[in-house]
Amino acid sequence: MLIFICGKSGSGKSTFAKRIADKLNFKYVNVDDIAHDFYAQPQFLSNISKLFGESVFDEDGFNRKKLGEIVFSKVEDGAVKEFNALSFQFIKSRLEPLLHENAVVDWLLLPKTQFWDCNALKILIKSQDEEMRLEKILQRDKISKEYLLLRESASIIYDEKDFDCVVSNNYDENFERVADEVAEKIRRRTTIKILGTQSPFSNKDGACPSYLIESGDKKIMLDCGSGSHRFFDMRKLENLSIIISHLHKDHFNDISNYQYCSLVMHRQKLLNDKINVYLPQFSTPISHLIAGEKDAFCNYFPIDEKSKYDIGEFKVDFLKVCHAQEVETFATRIKVNGKTIVYSADISFKSKDDFVKFSQDADILICEASLLKKHGFPEICNHLTAFQAGTIAKEGSVKKLILTHLWPLENINNYMAEAKQVFDKTIIAKEEREFYLL
């Protein structure tokens, strides 16, 4: 597991990161230390001379603060960009091998790099006293106020919605206690892994809808659309429950993969307990076909609007929503460890009012956004636009919206842009991406 810790200089991120690494027995990686190693490379002075001439040297040789004055004041300068590219290339070569271990990575500039897209728990440390933060930097780094302000002017601006956890530092004795509490929450974390996001078909990098939620030793899979099994480790079938929201093939086509694999794994003594499959009441030929499959090691349970199930630590209930006339469709709400996850399934805006109540104050809303307003769809049809998904998230006061069920031929940035017109804390679902609830 990777844990990324970000925050402005002086925010306490390194103190926090070291404490978390110690409590979890993870490797601590400070990217600043790697960058300092770059300055010690024989090729470094040669490159610096070529890029900046004698301006970064004094009578004692290379002067790092002089380099900083150039880098912080001329961020768009060609030489500065080339220097940043060289230093990042070095950091990348040192960092990549460490990302295959349990590690806490302390990196101020992380959101500006390609590593930001790694599957990791992302924590932002936020200073509650800016004057104290700046004073701390002055004392620690022994720099002038002018240099500090120059450095601050070039500092990164963080978007809190991009982080799984935001921790405030009041610069008191409670900060280490907060770190200990967060470490314990990480041990008990709930993980949401995206297995499929596309409909009605998928491309080589994607799959149809499927989302895996894990807490403790229990796993709930919401839908198992075409191709989504490619992103699930079939060795982990133990303690798995699969909830099928409705019987359209892009949401359940992979059920046969899990059924047959469960039987084979059981015969090989690799699966002790049956997979539990929950699906709309056994009243259609398709549901009879699924529940009647003989080559499976599974139990089957019906879903209706009154269904409530306890699955380990998960408490699960359902809302019948409007989608297509020929199929019953159920949104799902899962409560675990004091957190709430809601999944819309496929849904019409006709169900907005009921679904807003169902989603109220959810920590994460996984919501379909099949359509875009710009294409002229009517307000009420079988699916939501991204704008409507954002509207539901806003009215339901959810903490984070994850858009899914996307048309594979559409630029996903268009979905993001439309939803964020209404609700800023929006993220696009992407296969194999993980989200954490602490």
N, C-alpha and C positions, 0 to 999 in steps of 0.2 A: 504494500500500500504506500502511496505517495501522499504527503501532506505539504501543500505549498503555503508558506506564510509570507504575506505582503504587508506593507505599511511604509509610511514616510520615514525618512531618517529621524531617529530620536523618538519614534513612537513606542519603542519597547519590543519591536518584533523579534529581535535577536534573543533577548531575554526570554520571551515567550516561547520561541522556537526551540531553544536549548532545553527549557523545562519540559516541553511536550516530548521531545526526543528522549530525554532521560526517563520520564514516566512510562513511556511505551517501549523503551529499549530499542528505539529506532536509530539509524545513523543520522547525525546532524550534518547538513551540508550548507555552508555559508558561501554563496556565490561571490561575495566581495573578496573572500580569501582566494578564490580561483582567479579573479581578476588581478589581484595583487601578484599572483604567480606569473601572470602574463608580463608584468613589468620587469620581471627578473629574467625573461628569456633573452638570449644573446641577440636574436633577430629584432627584438623590440626597439633598441636604441637606433638601429639602422633604419627601421621603418619610420620612427618618430622624426629623425633628421630629414628624411625624404619628404615627409608630409608637412612638417612645420618649421623646418630650418632650425636656426639657433634660438628661436623665441621661447622654447621650453627648457632652455638650459641656463644655468648661472655658474658662478665660480666653483660651486660644489658638484656640478654635473647636472643630471636630469632633475628638474623641479616639477613635482607632480601637481602642485597648486597652479603653476603657470599653465600647465596643460589643461587643468580644470577650468581656468578662466576662459580659455579658447573654446573648449568643448561645451561649456554651459552657456556661453554668449553667442556662439555661432553654430547652432544646432543644424542649420541647413547648409553650412559650408561643405563643399565637396571633400576637402581633406578630413573634416570631422566625420563625415559619413563613412569615408574609407577607413578611418581609424576605428570607428565603432564596429564596422563589419569585421575587421581583423580581430578585435578583442572578442567579439561574439563568437567568431569561428573557434578561437582558442577555448572559450568557456564551454562551447558546445562539445568539443572533443573530450573535455574533462568531465562534463556533467552527464553525458548520455550513458556511460557505463553504470553510473550510480542510480539511475532511474529504474533499474531492475531489482532493486532492493527495497526493504522497508526503510523509507527515508523521510526526514523532515527537511524541506528545502527552503532556505531563508534567502529571498531575492526581491529586492525593491522593484526592479524593472520587469519582473516576470510577465505581467499582462501584455507587454509590448513584444513578446517573443513567441516563437512557434511552440514552445513548451507549455504555453498556457492551455493548449488543447489536449494535453495529457489527461488521462483519467486520474484525478487526484481530488482530495479534499482541499478546498481553497478557503483559507482563513485570512481576514483582513484585521489588522490591529489599528485601531483608531484612537488618536490622542484626544483627550477631553480638555487639555489645557495647552493651547498653542504656544503661549509665552514660555511655559515650563519646557516644552519640547525644544524650542529654539535655544533657550539658555543651556539646556543639556548638551546640545550639539556644540555650542561655543566652547564649553568647558572640556568636552570630550575630545574634539578635533583640534582645539587650539587655533581657531581661524578667526578672521575679522568679521564684523557684522556685514560689511560690504560684500565679502566673499560668500558669506552664508546666504545673503539675499539673492545674489547672482545664482547660486546653486539651487535655491528654492524656486526661482523663476523658471528653471528648466525641469522642475520635478514633475513626476507623473501624477495625473488625477485619476483616482480609483472610482469605479462605479460599484457601489455596494451590492447591487442586485446580482453582480457576477460572482459573488462569494457565497459559499455554503454557510459561513458563520462570520459575524462581525463582533469583535471583542473591543470594548472600550477600556482604555488605560487611564486611570485617574492618578497615576503616579503615587500610589500608596501601598501599604503592606498587603493589601488584598489582591494585588495583581498576580502573585504567584499562586494564591488560592484559586483564583479564576482559571489559571492555566491547568491546575490539577483537576478542576471540575470539568474542563473541556476535554482533558485526556481521558477521563472516565467516560464521558459521553461518546468519545471516539470509539472506545472499546465496545459500547453498546449501540453503536450507530445503526440506523436504517439506511440501506442502500437501494437506490433505484437505478437499474441498468436498462438502457434502451436497446431493444432487440430488433425493432422494426418500426418504420415511420411512414411508409409510402402506400399509396392506393390509387387505382385498383390493381396495379402491377408494380413490380420493383425492378431496379436496375442491378448491375453487377456489384455495386457497393451497398445496396440497401435491401430492405425486406418489407413486407406488409406488417400491419400493426402488431406489436407485442412489447410488453414491459415487465421486467422482473423486479420484484420487491423482496428484499431479504432483511430479516431481523432475527437475531439469535440463530437457531438452527432451522427456522422455517422459511419457506420461499413461496410467494404467490406470483403467478404469471397471469397478467391481464391480457387475454387474447393470445393467439398463436398463429398469426397470419403467414401467408405463403413465404417461405424462405427464411423465416425468423429463427428457425432451429439452428441455422449456421452460426449464430452469435451466442448460442447457449452451450455450455459444457455438459454433454450428456452423461458425464461421470457423476454429475451432481443431482441426480433425480430423487435422491432420498429427501423426504419431507417437502415434496413439491405439491402444490395445489395449483390447478389451472382454472381460471374463470373465463368463460366464453360469453362475451357481452351480447352477441346476437349471431344469428346463423347466416351471415353473408360470408362467402368463401374467403374473402381477403382477411377475415378475422379468425378463421378456425382451420384453414386448410392444412396446417402442420400438425393437427392433433393426431393424425395417424402415425407420424414419426415418433411422437412421445408414447403412444399406446404400444406400438410394436417394440420399441426400444425398452420400455418398461418390462415387457414379458421376457425379452432376451436377457436383460440385466438381472432379473429375478432368477432365471434359470442358471445364470452364471454365479449366483449367490453374491451379486453386487448391489442388489436392491432388496431391502427387507420389508418395507412397508409400501402399500399400494399408493400410486398417485391418485389424488382426489381431483375429480373433474366436476366443475359446477357449470351448468348450462341452462338456458331457458327451458321451462317445463317440458316434459317428455310428451309433447303433443303433436309433433311434426315428423314426417318421414326422416328428415336429416337428424333430428335429435335421437330418434329410435336407432338410426344407423350407427351413430357415434356410441351411444350407451350400450348397444347390442354387440359391439365389436368383441369377438372371442379372443383374438390374438392380442391381448392386453392384460396388464396387471394394474387395474384401476378400479376405483369406486366412483359412483356417479351420484350427484345431488342436484335437485331441481332449484331453479331461481324463479321467483316472482317478486312483485313489489313489496311483499311482506317478509321476504326472506331475511334472516339475520344469522350469521355464522360466526363462531369463534374458532379461529385457526391459529393455534398456539397463542402468541401475544397479540395477533391481529384480531380486531373486531370489525366485521364486514357487514355492510348493508347496501341496499340497492334502491334505485329510483327508476321506474318505468318512464321512458322518454319517447317522444315522437321521432321517428326516423323514416322508415319505409313501411307502407301499409301491410306488406306481406310478412313482416318479421317483427316479433317482440324484441325490443331493445332495452337494455338496462345499463344505466350509469352505475358506477361502483364507488363507494366511499369506504376507505380503510383507516382505522384509527390504531396507532401503535406507539407506545412509549410517549404518550402525550402529544403526538403529532397526527395530522390528518392529511391524507392523500386522496384526491378525487380524480376519477377517470370518466370522461364524458361518454365514451364509446362514440358511435355515430349519432348525431343529434340534429334536430331542426330547431331553428330559432323560435319556433312555436312553443317549445318547452322552456323558454328562457326563465320565466318567473319561478317555476318550480326548481329549475336547476340552479339558479342563483341561491335559493334558500338551502339547497342540498350542499352547495359548495362553500357556504358562508365561512369565512375565516380560515379556509384550508391553507396549510403550509405549502402544498404544491397542487396545482390543478394541471393535469395532463388533458389537453383539450384538442379535439379535432379542429382543423382550420383548412378544410379541403378547397375552399373557394376564395376568390378575391373580388372585392367590390368593383374594381375597374373593369371586370369582364361583364358587368351588367346583370348579375344573377338577381332574381327577385328576393325580397327580404325573407320570405318564408319558403323554404324548399327543404330537401332532404338532408342538407349539410349546412355547416356554418361557414361564413367568411372569416378571414383572420380578424377583421374589424369586429365582428360579432363575438368572436372568442375573447378579444380584448375587453369588450363591453361587459361580458359575463364576469370576467376576472375582476374588473373594476367594481361592479355592483356587488359582487360577492366578497369584496375586501380580501382576496386571496393574497398570499405573500409572494408567490412566484407562479408564473404561467409558462407551461411548456407546450409549444405548438407541435401538432403531429397530424398524421393522416394527410400527407401532402401529395400533390400531383407531381409525379417524378419529372415531368417535362418543364416544370415552372422553376424559375430562379427562386431559391428559398429566401433570399434577401427581401423579395417582394412581400412574402408573408410577414416577416419580421417588421418591415417598415409599416405595413398597414395596421398590425396589431398595436404597435407602439404609438400610433396616433391617439390611442385611448388608454393603453396600459403599458407603462414603461418597463415594468419588471417582467419582461418577456424574453424567453429563450427558445431557440429552435431545437427540437429533438434531433438527435443524430445517432445512428447505430453505434453501439458499443460505448457511448458516453455514459458516465455514471454521475448520479447526484446523491448527496448525503443529507440526512436529517439527523441532527444531534439533539 
